Amino acid sequence: MTEVPAGKAASFEDGSQRIVFHGDVEIGVFRWGGKFYAYENLCVHQGGPACEGVLMHQVEDVLASDRTFVRQKFSDTDVHFVCPWHGYEYDLTTGECVGDRRLKLRRYPVVERGGEVFVVAE
Ligand code: FES
């Protein structure tokens, strides 16, 4: 196992992301809600830089009691990042493709030690 430095924890604003390199593998590191997440920057669709896309709250349907559509709203809790090539969306906390949760990005553990952030890679 190798710990890939990703920078000082204090330099990561909540809701920010950055790319680190482990050999020829690109890894996207995100900070959200005070937690860190890391995924291989390789979209399951056609290999685009999924982790370089925008972060956005999931859009949810609001239904009436009779299950008819009322409106849509942004989720208070679920956040996605969106591959910039064709728009595949990924759950920030799991790396799952929200259109088909059987598909997911490779996930890496992240450790914070002494104010520094490291991605644990093989
Ligand atoms: S390569 Fe990511 S959506 Fe197509």
py3Dmol code that shows the C-alpha trace and the ligand (Angstrom):
import py3Dmol

protein = """\
ATOM      1  CA  MET A   1       0.000   0.000   0.000  1.00  0.00           C
ATOM      2  CA  THR A   2       1.076   3.533  -0.774  1.00  0.00           C
ATOM      3  CA  GLU A   3      -0.141   6.755   0.743  1.00  0.00           C
ATOM      4  CA  VAL A   4      -0.477   9.366  -1.994  1.00  0.00           C
ATOM      5  CA  PRO A   5      -0.281  12.909  -0.591  1.00  0.00           C
ATOM      6  CA  ALA A   6      -3.304  15.040  -1.465  1.00  0.00           C
ATOM      7  CA  GLY A   7      -2.434  18.210   0.435  1.00  0.00           C
ATOM      8  CA  LYS A   8      -3.242  19.904   3.678  1.00  0.00           C
ATOM      9  CA  ALA A   9      -6.715  19.231   5.026  1.00  0.00           C
ATOM     10  CA  ALA A  10      -7.149  22.939   5.688  1.00  0.00           C
ATOM     11  CA  SER A  11      -6.568  23.661   1.993  1.00  0.00           C
ATOM     12  CA  PHE A  12      -9.627  21.592   1.023  1.00  0.00           C
ATOM     13  CA  GLU A  13     -12.725  23.732   1.200  1.00  0.00           C
ATOM     14  CA  ASP A  14     -15.898  21.797   1.790  1.00  0.00           C
ATOM     15  CA  GLY A  15     -17.374  21.017  -1.618  1.00  0.00           C
ATOM     16  CA  SER A  16     -14.025  21.130  -3.372  1.00  0.00           C
ATOM     17  CA  GLN A  17     -12.188  18.482  -5.335  1.00  0.00           C
ATOM     18  CA  ARG A  18      -8.739  17.929  -6.749  1.00  0.00           C
ATOM     19  CA  ILE A  19      -6.858  15.348  -8.770  1.00  0.00           C
ATOM     20  CA  VAL A  20      -3.802  13.485  -7.499  1.00  0.00           C
ATOM     21  CA  PHE A  21      -1.627  11.068  -9.415  1.00  0.00           C
ATOM     22  CA  HIS A  22      -0.476   7.607  -8.467  1.00  0.00           C
ATOM     23  CA  GLY A  23       1.779   6.513 -11.324  1.00  0.00           C
ATOM     24  CA  ASP A  24      -0.415   6.870 -14.379  1.00  0.00           C
ATOM     25  CA  VAL A  25      -3.647   6.591 -12.373  1.00  0.00           C
ATOM     26  CA  GLU A  26      -5.601   9.792 -11.749  1.00  0.00           C
ATOM     27  CA  ILE A  27      -7.597   9.916  -8.516  1.00  0.00           C
ATOM     28  CA  GLY A  28     -10.199  12.514  -7.667  1.00  0.00           C
ATOM     29  CA  VAL A  29     -10.308  13.577  -4.016  1.00  0.00           C
ATOM     30  CA  PHE A  30     -13.420  15.304  -2.703  1.00  0.00           C
ATOM     31  CA  ARG A  31     -14.300  16.955   0.575  1.00  0.00           C
ATOM     32  CA  TRP A  32     -17.940  17.100   1.457  1.00  0.00           C
ATOM     33  CA  GLY A  33     -19.590  17.532   4.832  1.00  0.00           C
ATOM     34  CA  GLY A  34     -16.180  17.438   6.470  1.00  0.00           C
ATOM     35  CA  LYS A  35     -15.418  13.986   5.070  1.00  0.00           C
ATOM     36  CA  PHE A  36     -13.038  12.951   2.306  1.00  0.00           C
ATOM     37  CA  TYR A  37     -13.826  10.648  -0.618  1.00  0.00           C
ATOM     38  CA  ALA A  38     -11.543   9.426  -3.416  1.00  0.00           C
ATOM     39  CA  TYR A  39     -12.325   7.703  -6.714  1.00  0.00           C
ATOM     40  CA  GLU A  40     -10.440   6.809  -9.833  1.00  0.00           C
ATOM     41  CA  ASN A  41     -10.916   9.609 -12.338  1.00  0.00           C
ATOM     42  CA  LEU A  42     -12.160   7.235 -15.021  1.00  0.00           C
ATOM     43  CA  CYS A  43     -15.818   7.335 -16.013  1.00  0.00           C
ATOM     44  CA  VAL A  44     -17.539   3.971 -16.479  1.00  0.00           C
ATOM     45  CA  HIS A  45     -19.134   5.259 -19.678  1.00  0.00           C
ATOM     46  CA  GLN A  46     -16.264   6.097 -22.023  1.00  0.00           C
ATOM     47  CA  GLY A  47     -13.347   6.808 -19.709  1.00  0.00           C
ATOM     48  CA  GLY A  48     -13.911  10.531 -19.259  1.00  0.00           C
ATOM     49  CA  PRO A  49     -12.563  12.523 -16.293  1.00  0.00           C
ATOM     50  CA  ALA A  50     -15.598  11.917 -14.086  1.00  0.00           C
ATOM     51  CA  CYS A  51     -14.068  13.453 -10.972  1.00  0.00           C
ATOM     52  CA  GLU A  52     -13.440  16.775 -12.707  1.00  0.00           C
ATOM     53  CA  GLY A  53     -17.119  17.480 -13.170  1.00  0.00           C
ATOM     54  CA  VAL A  54     -19.343  19.789 -11.186  1.00  0.00           C
ATOM     55  CA  LEU A  55     -20.849  18.820  -7.839  1.00  0.00           C
ATOM     56  CA  MET A  56     -24.586  19.242  -7.573  1.00  0.00           C
ATOM     57  CA  HIS A  57     -27.363  18.243  -5.250  1.00  0.00           C
ATOM     58  CA  GLN A  58     -29.576  15.446  -6.523  1.00  0.00           C
ATOM     59  CA  VAL A  59     -32.818  16.622  -8.090  1.00  0.00           C
ATOM     60  CA  GLU A  60     -35.798  14.985  -6.364  1.00  0.00           C
ATOM     61  CA  ASP A  61     -39.464  14.822  -7.257  1.00  0.00           C
ATOM     62  CA  VAL A  62     -41.927  16.158  -4.712  1.00  0.00           C
ATOM     63  CA  LEU A  63     -45.161  14.156  -4.799  1.00  0.00           C
ATOM     64  CA  ALA A  64     -48.583  14.884  -3.333  1.00  0.00           C
ATOM     65  CA  SER A  65     -50.261  12.398  -1.003  1.00  0.00           C
ATOM     66  CA  ASP A  66     -52.007  10.830  -4.016  1.00  0.00           C
ATOM     67  CA  ARG A  67     -48.563  10.329  -5.611  1.00  0.00           C
ATOM     68  CA  THR A  68     -49.116  12.966  -8.327  1.00  0.00           C
ATOM     69  CA  PHE A  69     -46.177  15.137  -9.285  1.00  0.00           C
ATOM     70  CA  VAL A  70     -45.989  18.526  -7.585  1.00  0.00           C
ATOM     71  CA  ARG A  71     -42.529  19.887  -8.390  1.00  0.00           C
ATOM     72  CA  GLN A  72     -38.834  19.137  -8.198  1.00  0.00           C
ATOM     73  CA  LYS A  73     -36.318  20.291  -5.630  1.00  0.00           C
ATOM     74  CA  PHE A  74     -32.656  19.868  -4.808  1.00  0.00           C
ATOM     75  CA  SER A  75     -31.903  17.242  -2.175  1.00  0.00           C
ATOM     76  CA  ASP A  76     -30.719  18.478   1.198  1.00  0.00           C
ATOM     77  CA  THR A  77     -28.430  15.486   1.635  1.00  0.00           C
ATOM     78  CA  ASP A  78     -27.560  13.678  -1.614  1.00  0.00           C
ATOM     79  CA  VAL A  79     -24.795  15.161  -3.729  1.00  0.00           C
ATOM     80  CA  HIS A  80     -23.534  13.999  -7.101  1.00  0.00           C
ATOM     81  CA  PHE A  81     -20.636  14.839  -9.331  1.00  0.00           C
ATOM     82  CA  VAL A  82     -21.207  14.872 -13.048  1.00  0.00           C
ATOM     83  CA  CYS A  83     -18.808  13.567 -15.675  1.00  0.00           C
ATOM     84  CA  PRO A  84     -18.089  16.513 -17.971  1.00  0.00           C
ATOM     85  CA  TRP A  85     -18.071  14.433 -21.147  1.00  0.00           C
ATOM     86  CA  HIS A  86     -21.659  13.146 -21.340  1.00  0.00           C
ATOM     87  CA  GLY A  87     -23.221  13.784 -17.954  1.00  0.00           C
ATOM     88  CA  TYR A  88     -23.102  10.486 -16.092  1.00  0.00           C
ATOM     89  CA  GLU A  89     -23.802  11.295 -12.453  1.00  0.00           C
ATOM     90  CA  TYR A  90     -22.059   9.669  -9.504  1.00  0.00           C
ATOM     91  CA  ASP A  91     -23.064   9.554  -5.854  1.00  0.00           C
ATOM     92  CA  LEU A  92     -20.374  11.460  -4.009  1.00  0.00           C
ATOM     93  CA  THR A  93     -20.472   9.203  -0.960  1.00  0.00           C
ATOM     94  CA  THR A  94     -20.351   5.849  -2.781  1.00  0.00           C
ATOM     95  CA  GLY A  95     -19.001   6.425  -6.307  1.00  0.00           C
ATOM     96  CA  GLU A  96     -22.039   4.637  -7.716  1.00  0.00           C
ATOM     97  CA  CYS A  97     -23.422   5.763 -11.049  1.00  0.00           C
ATOM     98  CA  VAL A  98     -26.884   7.009 -10.069  1.00  0.00           C
ATOM     99  CA  GLY A  99     -28.383   5.898 -13.393  1.00  0.00           C
ATOM    100  CA  ASP A 100     -27.332   2.300 -12.716  1.00  0.00           C
ATOM    101  CA  ARG A 101     -25.989   1.654  -9.238  1.00  0.00           C
ATOM    102  CA  ARG A 102     -24.391  -1.608 -10.323  1.00  0.00           C
ATOM    103  CA  LEU A 103     -21.773   0.579 -12.011  1.00  0.00           C
ATOM    104  CA  LYS A 104     -19.323   2.360  -9.773  1.00  0.00           C
ATOM    105  CA  LEU A 105     -16.000   4.103  -9.799  1.00  0.00           C
ATOM    106  CA  ARG A 106     -13.028   2.504  -8.101  1.00  0.00           C
ATOM    107  CA  ARG A 107     -12.920   3.826  -4.569  1.00  0.00           C
ATOM    108  CA  TYR A 108      -9.836   4.565  -2.486  1.00  0.00           C
ATOM    109  CA  PRO A 109      -9.601   4.989   1.267  1.00  0.00           C
ATOM    110  CA  VAL A 110      -8.559   8.433   2.478  1.00  0.00           C
ATOM    111  CA  VAL A 111      -6.735   9.087   5.730  1.00  0.00           C
ATOM    112  CA  GLU A 112      -6.088  12.374   7.469  1.00  0.00           C
ATOM    113  CA  ARG A 113      -3.045  12.545   9.689  1.00  0.00           C
ATOM    114  CA  GLY A 114      -1.252  15.506  11.164  1.00  0.00           C
ATOM    115  CA  GLY A 115      -3.352  17.899   9.124  1.00  0.00           C
ATOM    116  CA  GLU A 116      -2.403  16.194   5.855  1.00  0.00           C
ATOM    117  CA  VAL A 117      -4.648  14.142   3.563  1.00  0.00           C
ATOM    118  CA  PHE A 118      -3.488  10.913   1.934  1.00  0.00           C
ATOM    119  CA  VAL A 119      -5.141   8.569  -0.561  1.00  0.00           C
ATOM    120  CA  VAL A 120      -4.338   4.929   0.142  1.00  0.00           C
ATOM    121  CA  ALA A 121      -3.556   3.156  -3.131  1.00  0.00           C
ATOM    122  CA  GLU A 122      -1.999  -0.170  -4.059  1.00  0.00           C
TER     123      GLU A 122
END
"""
ligand_1 = """\
4
FES
S -17.321 9.430 -20.487
Fe -18.312 10.090 -18.692
S -20.337 10.364 -19.268
Fe -19.399 9.633 -21.067
"""
view = py3Dmol.view(width=600, height=400)
view.addModel(protein, "pdb")
view.setStyle({"model": 0}, {"cartoon": {"style": "trace"}})
view.addModel(ligand_1, "xyz")
view.setStyle({"model": 1}, {"stick": {}})
view.zoomTo()
view.show()
